[in-house]
């Protein structure tokens, strides 16, 4: 936990592009198109929360958690 707290304290995670979650988002969208009943997602290690926000925009109820308080604070500030 201390590592992640230190990283977020120095600004790590401020690059808020969704690139690291793009494959996940693509997979979920494809599964839904094929009829999978994916109504909610829990993003463990959500970092800045962009994947959670993208899921909400796709009509999926999503929540995120992260071990680092700095990550949770960043996600909250970006996605109020």
N, C-alpha and C positions, 0 to 999 in steps of 0.2 A: 504494500500500500504506500509506503514511504516514497518509493521510486515514482509512482504515478503522481503523488502529491507534488513532488519536486519538479517533475516535468511540466505539469499544468501551471505551477507557480512561475515558471520561466516563459510561459506563452505557448508551450506545446499544445497542439490541438486547435489552434486558432485558424489553421487552414481548413475551412469548413466545407470544402467540396465533398460531394457524396461518393467520390471515386471508390473508396474502400467498401462501400455498401452497394455499389452498382450491380454487382453480380447477384447479390441476395435479392435486391429489388426486382431485377430482371427475372430471376427464377420464380419468385412469388407471383409476379404478374402472369407469367406463362402458366403456372399451375392453376391459377384462378381462371384463366381463359379455357383451360382444359376441364374445368368443372370442379376443381378442388375447393372445398368449403373452408377457406382460410379467412376467418373473421377477426382474429386478434393475434398480435405478436408481442413477445417480450424480448427486447434487445438487451442482452446482458453484456455490459461493457460498451455502453452506448456512446461514450465519448461526448462529442459536441451535439448529439441528438439529431443530426440531419437525416439519418436513415429513418428514425421515428417520425420525423416531420414528413418525409416523402411517403411513408406508409399511410399516414393520416390523409395526405392528399390523394392517395389511391383508394380511399374508402375503407381502410383497414384500421381498426382501433389498435393503437400501439402505445406501449410504455417502454421506458428505458431506465436502466439502473447502471451505476458505475461505482467501483470501489473508491475512486478518487473524488473527493469533495469538489476539487477544482473543476473536474469534468462536469459534474452535476450543476455547479454554479454557471459554467459556460453554457451548457445546454439550456438552462432556465433563462439566462439572459438573451439567448438567441431566439428562443421559441416561446415567448410569452403569449 
